[in-house]
Amino acid sequence: MTDTWESTAAWNELLSGLGELQAAFLEGDRAVTTETGVVNGYRMLATILGVGLDIYLYPETSRPVWVDTVTPFRRDRRWGGDNTDAAYAFCVFDPERTYRVWGKRNDSAYFSVTVYNEPAPGAWSDKVIGVVNDSDLTFDADGGFSFYLGANKPDGYDGPWIQFTPDTAAALTRDYQADPLTGVPVEWQIECLDEPEPVTRSDAATAQALRSTLAWMRTMFMIVPMTIKERTDSDRLGLGHETPDGVNMVAEPYRVPDFNFGWSATDATYCFGSYDLEPDEALVLTYTPPNSFRFWNFMPWTEYMAGHNAADGKTSLNNHTAVKNSDGSITIVVARTQLAHPNAVTTLDNQRGMLAFRWFLADEVPGKPTVDLVKAADAPVALT
């Protein structure tokens, strides 16, 4: 019987692949060296297995459902460059169908839907098909909105629209909150305008879904853990992003092109860095925000590009929570513990990882932040 079903073979491939993937953080040049790094590695394996099955095994394109992939409140949804301020949801599409998206904005400071391709089963996106963000929408008195995306624009409709291409695969929602602990998130709904197909669970489709999940996981572990080992190293910290040449520094900020790697947002500007901090050290970053933007945030990640839950501590900043210096600049202090500066954030004792800035709908690319490594006792405690 085990030789009869393709899904059985794919399941065994997945189990074998899970055993192989742990080598990414236990062996070789990228092996982690701390207990926290090892434990976070197994958590990341479990996290992306769950997300992978959610986005490949269970969806049905004619019965669309938004699936939580990043939230500030689930530890099994912290991965791939997440945000403490934001929630992301994922939905798969049939490129020959048409869909309606609607909902209610509630307390969102910025939200969007970005549609992506899939170059091959389980392969990460390398192209943005289209984006609709809240500045494109019209809202009713209660904050309600709706728009369409798909293969065929509905007759008479002239609102926001994303035209599918033959390689269209899925979409991500982004919902950024000034304070996720108190803000009410966007209420997302979606429906397919075409008649649904019969619910099927075939052997071939299940096998493909399991193999896609493993392919997707393997790509994630090509990127993580970050190779942040020695301060003299010049490491390539990730695929598809502009990353720094060394530790305790940042790279140049940049806009995302339509052709990208992964699931970036083309209305975003990014800046990435890395950190390696002893318990008595801190990083002091200073930058000046663009003249105009909708939302920005900053947070440190672990070496697995994962953050923490919103209630764990002050682990992120955004334009609603950060306090400016007298000249309009922003000073941020990063340490393994919570320091006294108004814009201090903590890594929650994580020693190594990345630093991430995002700006949405910025009118210009910000200047590169300055970074200084200091003793925690010498870090600034007040605005300038």
CORVENRA-V550704 format. One record per residue. N is the residue number from 1. RES is the residue in one small letter. PSI is psi in radians with two decimals (none if undefined). Layout:
BEGIN
n=N res=RES psi=PSI
n=N res=RES psi=PSI
END
This chain:
BEGIN
n=1 res=m psi=-0.63
n=2 res=t psi=-0.35
n=3 res=d psi=-0.05
n=4 res=t psi=-0.68
n=5 res=w psi=2.31
n=6 res=e psi=-0.59
n=7 res=s psi=-0.55
n=8 res=t psi=-0.77
n=9 res=a psi=-0.74
n=10 res=a psi=-0.65
n=11 res=w psi=-0.76
n=12 res=n psi=-0.59
n=13 res=e psi=-0.71
n=14 res=l psi=-0.80
n=15 res=l psi=-0.75
n=16 res=s psi=-0.70
n=17 res=g psi=-0.62
n=18 res=l psi=-0.71
n=19 res=g psi=-0.63
n=20 res=e psi=-0.61
n=21 res=l psi=-0.48
n=22 res=q psi=-0.38
n=23 res=a psi=-0.40
n=24 res=a psi=-0.54
n=25 res=f psi=-0.06
n=26 res=l psi=-0.38
n=27 res=e psi=2.80
n=28 res=g psi=-2.88
n=29 res=d psi=-0.43
n=30 res=r psi=0.22
n=31 res=a psi=2.33
n=32 res=v psi=2.76
n=33 res=t psi=0.06
n=34 res=t psi=2.74
n=35 res=e psi=-0.74
n=36 res=t psi=-0.71
n=37 res=g psi=-0.71
n=38 res=v psi=-0.84
n=39 res=v psi=-0.76
n=40 res=n psi=-0.53
n=41 res=g psi=-0.79
n=42 res=y psi=-0.61
n=43 res=r psi=-0.69
n=44 res=m psi=-0.69
n=45 res=l psi=-0.84
n=46 res=a psi=-0.68
n=47 res=t psi=-0.88
n=48 res=i psi=-0.38
n=49 res=l psi=-0.80
n=50 res=g psi=-0.79
n=51 res=v psi=-0.75
n=52 res=g psi=-0.77
n=53 res=l psi=-0.64
n=54 res=d psi=-0.64
n=55 res=i psi=-0.21
n=56 res=y psi=-0.70
n=57 res=l psi=-0.70
n=58 res=y psi=-0.47
n=59 res=p psi=2.71
n=60 res=e psi=2.11
n=61 res=t psi=-0.42
n=62 res=s psi=-0.09
n=63 res=r psi=1.21
n=64 res=p psi=2.53
n=65 res=v psi=2.37
n=66 res=w psi=2.22
n=67 res=v psi=2.24
n=68 res=d psi=2.16
n=69 res=t psi=-0.48
n=70 res=v psi=2.25
n=71 res=t psi=2.72
n=72 res=p psi=0.07
n=73 res=f psi=0.04
n=74 res=r psi=2.13
n=75 res=r psi=-0.33
n=76 res=d psi=0.24
n=77 res=r psi=0.68
n=78 res=r psi=1.79
n=79 res=w psi=2.83
n=80 res=g psi=0.45
n=81 res=g psi=0.86
n=82 res=d psi=-3.12
n=83 res=n psi=2.34
n=84 res=t psi=-0.38
n=85 res=d psi=-0.11
n=86 res=a psi=2.75
n=87 res=a psi=2.36
n=88 res=y psi=2.54
n=89 res=a psi=2.64
n=90 res=f psi=2.50
n=91 res=c psi=2.37
n=92 res=v psi=2.66
n=93 res=f psi=2.74
n=94 res=d psi=2.09
n=95 res=p psi=-0.20
n=96 res=e psi=0.07
n=97 res=r psi=2.91
n=98 res=t psi=2.50
n=99 res=y psi=2.65
n=100 res=r psi=2.30
n=101 res=v psi=2.34
n=102 res=w psi=2.97
n=103 res=g psi=-2.74
n=104 res=k psi=2.28
n=105 res=r psi=-0.51
n=106 res=n psi=-2.20
n=107 res=d psi=0.25
n=108 res=s psi=2.34
n=109 res=a psi=-0.45
n=110 res=y psi=2.38
n=111 res=f psi=2.78
n=112 res=s psi=2.90
n=113 res=v psi=2.19
n=114 res=t psi=2.25
n=115 res=v psi=2.39
n=116 res=y psi=2.83
n=117 res=n psi=3.08
n=118 res=e psi=1.87
n=119 res=p psi=-0.54
n=120 res=a psi=2.83
n=121 res=p psi=2.11
n=122 res=g psi=-0.12
n=123 res=a psi=2.54
n=124 res=w psi=2.62
n=125 res=s psi=2.55
n=126 res=d psi=0.27
n=127 res=k psi=2.38
n=128 res=v psi=2.17
n=129 res=i psi=-0.68
n=130 res=g psi=2.82
n=131 res=v psi=2.41
n=132 res=v psi=2.14
n=133 res=n psi=3.05
n=134 res=d psi=-0.37
n=135 res=s psi=-0.25
n=136 res=d psi=-0.19
n=137 res=l psi=2.77
n=138 res=t psi=2.35
n=139 res=f psi=2.54
n=140 res=d psi=-3.08
n=141 res=a psi=-0.42
n=142 res=d psi=0.11
n=143 res=g psi=0.22
n=144 res=g psi=2.64
n=145 res=f psi=2.86
n=146 res=s psi=2.69
n=147 res=f psi=3.03
n=148 res=y psi=2.70
n=149 res=l psi=2.61
n=150 res=g psi=-2.75
n=151 res=a psi=-0.59
n=152 res=n psi=2.06
n=153 res=k psi=2.31
n=154 res=p psi=2.51
n=155 res=d psi=2.29
n=156 res=g psi=-0.08
n=157 res=y psi=2.27
n=158 res=d psi=0.36
n=159 res=g psi=-2.90
n=160 res=p psi=2.41
n=161 res=w psi=2.38
n=162 res=i psi=2.05
n=163 res=q psi=2.13
n=164 res=f psi=2.58
n=165 res=t psi=2.91
n=166 res=p psi=-0.41
n=167 res=d psi=0.19
n=168 res=t psi=2.38
n=169 res=a psi=-0.73
n=170 res=a psi=3.03
n=171 res=a psi=2.67
n=172 res=l psi=2.33
n=173 res=t psi=2.62
n=174 res=r psi=2.26
n=175 res=d psi=1.91
n=176 res=y psi=2.30
n=177 res=q psi=2.46
n=178 res=a psi=-0.71
n=179 res=d psi=1.79
n=180 res=p psi=-0.34
n=181 res=l psi=-0.42
n=182 res=t psi=-0.38
n=183 res=g psi=2.58
n=184 res=v psi=2.14
n=185 res=p psi=2.91
n=186 res=v psi=2.43
n=187 res=e psi=1.92
n=188 res=w psi=2.35
n=189 res=q psi=2.70
n=190 res=i psi=2.55
n=191 res=e psi=2.63
n=192 res=c psi=2.31
n=193 res=l psi=-0.23
n=194 res=d psi=2.79
n=195 res=e psi=2.34
n=196 res=p psi=2.64
n=197 res=e psi=2.82
n=198 res=p psi=2.53
n=199 res=v psi=2.07
n=200 res=t psi=2.56
n=201 res=r psi=1.29
n=202 res=s psi=2.79
n=203 res=d psi=-0.79
n=204 res=a psi=-0.76
n=205 res=a psi=-0.67
n=206 res=t psi=-0.73
n=207 res=a psi=-0.77
n=208 res=q psi=-0.70
n=209 res=a psi=-0.74
n=210 res=l psi=-0.69
n=211 res=r psi=-0.61
n=212 res=s psi=-0.70
n=213 res=t psi=-0.80
n=214 res=l psi=-0.71
n=215 res=a psi=-0.73
n=216 res=w psi=-0.74
n=217 res=m psi=-0.69
n=218 res=r psi=-0.65
n=219 res=t psi=-0.72
n=220 res=m psi=-0.71
n=221 res=f psi=0.01
n=222 res=m psi=-0.41
n=223 res=i psi=-0.76
n=224 res=v psi=2.65
n=225 res=p psi=2.70
n=226 res=m psi=2.47
n=227 res=t psi=1.23
n=228 res=i psi=1.59
n=229 res=k psi=-0.85
n=230 res=e psi=2.58
n=231 res=r psi=-0.25
n=232 res=t psi=-0.11
n=233 res=d psi=2.65
n=234 res=s psi=1.63
n=235 res=d psi=2.59
n=236 res=r psi=1.94
n=237 res=l psi=-0.11
n=238 res=g psi=2.87
n=239 res=l psi=2.38
n=240 res=g psi=-0.04
n=241 res=h psi=2.74
n=242 res=e psi=2.00
n=243 res=t psi=2.79
n=244 res=p psi=2.86
n=245 res=d psi=-0.23
n=246 res=g psi=-2.95
n=247 res=v psi=2.61
n=248 res=n psi=0.80
n=249 res=m psi=3.00
n=250 res=v psi=2.75
n=251 res=a psi=3.06
n=252 res=e psi=2.38
n=253 res=p psi=2.65
n=254 res=y psi=2.71
n=255 res=r psi=2.69
n=256 res=v psi=2.23
n=257 res=p psi=2.96
n=258 res=d psi=-0.54
n=259 res=f psi=2.04
n=260 res=n psi=3.13
n=261 res=f psi=2.18
n=262 res=g psi=-2.52
n=263 res=w psi=0.97
n=264 res=s psi=2.91
n=265 res=a psi=2.24
n=266 res=t psi=-0.15
n=267 res=d psi=0.30
n=268 res=a psi=2.69
n=269 res=t psi=2.37
n=270 res=y psi=2.75
n=271 res=c psi=2.19
n=272 res=f psi=2.57
n=273 res=g psi=-2.98
n=274 res=s psi=2.81
n=275 res=y psi=2.64
n=276 res=d psi=1.78
n=277 res=l psi=2.31
n=278 res=e psi=2.84
n=279 res=p psi=-0.45
n=280 res=d psi=0.32
n=281 res=e psi=2.84
n=282 res=a psi=2.67
n=283 res=l psi=2.39
n=284 res=v psi=1.99
n=285 res=l psi=2.42
n=286 res=t psi=2.34
n=287 res=y psi=2.86
n=288 res=t psi=2.15
n=289 res=p psi=2.76
n=290 res=p psi=2.88
n=291 res=n psi=-0.63
n=292 res=s psi=2.39
n=293 res=f psi=2.90
n=294 res=r psi=-0.67
n=295 res=f psi=2.47
n=296 res=w psi=2.68
n=297 res=n psi=2.90
n=298 res=f psi=2.46
n=299 res=m psi=2.63
n=300 res=p psi=2.53
n=301 res=w psi=2.87
n=302 res=t psi=-3.12
n=303 res=e psi=-0.10
n=304 res=y psi=0.31
n=305 res=m psi=0.71
n=306 res=a psi=2.45
n=307 res=g psi=-2.74
n=308 res=h psi=2.96
n=309 res=n psi=2.74
n=310 res=a psi=-0.55
n=311 res=a psi=0.01
n=312 res=d psi=-0.45
n=313 res=g psi=-3.10
n=314 res=k psi=1.55
n=315 res=t psi=0.16
n=316 res=s psi=2.86
n=317 res=l psi=2.69
n=318 res=n psi=-3.13
n=319 res=n psi=-0.20
n=320 res=h psi=-0.43
n=321 res=t psi=-0.40
n=322 res=a psi=2.59
n=323 res=v psi=2.31
n=324 res=k psi=2.65
n=325 res=n psi=2.99
n=326 res=s psi=-0.44
n=327 res=d psi=0.12
n=328 res=g psi=-0.12
n=329 res=s psi=2.91
n=330 res=i psi=2.20
n=331 res=t psi=2.27
n=332 res=i psi=2.34
n=333 res=v psi=2.14
n=334 res=v psi=2.22
n=335 res=a psi=2.95
n=336 res=r psi=-0.30
n=337 res=t psi=2.98
n=338 res=q psi=2.05
n=339 res=l psi=-3.09
n=340 res=a psi=-0.28
n=341 res=h psi=2.53
n=342 res=p psi=-0.49
n=343 res=n psi=0.48
n=344 res=a psi=2.39
n=345 res=v psi=2.71
n=346 res=t psi=2.55
n=347 res=t psi=0.05
n=348 res=l psi=0.79
n=349 res=d psi=0.19
n=350 res=n psi=2.27
n=351 res=q psi=-0.73
n=352 res=r psi=2.61
n=353 res=g psi=-2.75
n=354 res=m psi=2.83
n=355 res=l psi=2.40
n=356 res=a psi=2.17
n=357 res=f psi=2.51
n=358 res=r psi=2.44
n=359 res=w psi=2.30
n=360 res=f psi=2.38
n=361 res=l psi=0.73
n=362 res=a psi=2.47
n=363 res=d psi=-0.19
n=364 res=e psi=2.80
n=365 res=v psi=2.14
n=366 res=p psi=2.79
n=367 res=g psi=2.73
n=368 res=k psi=2.21
n=369 res=p psi=2.56
n=370 res=t psi=2.60
n=371 res=v psi=2.24
n=372 res=d psi=2.30
n=373 res=l psi=2.14
n=374 res=v psi=2.93
n=375 res=k psi=2.49
n=376 res=a psi=-0.62
n=377 res=a psi=-0.38
n=378 res=d psi=0.00
n=379 res=a psi=2.55
n=380 res=p psi=2.61
n=381 res=v psi=-0.07
n=382 res=a psi=2.86
n=383 res=l psi=2.79
n=384 res=t psi=none
END
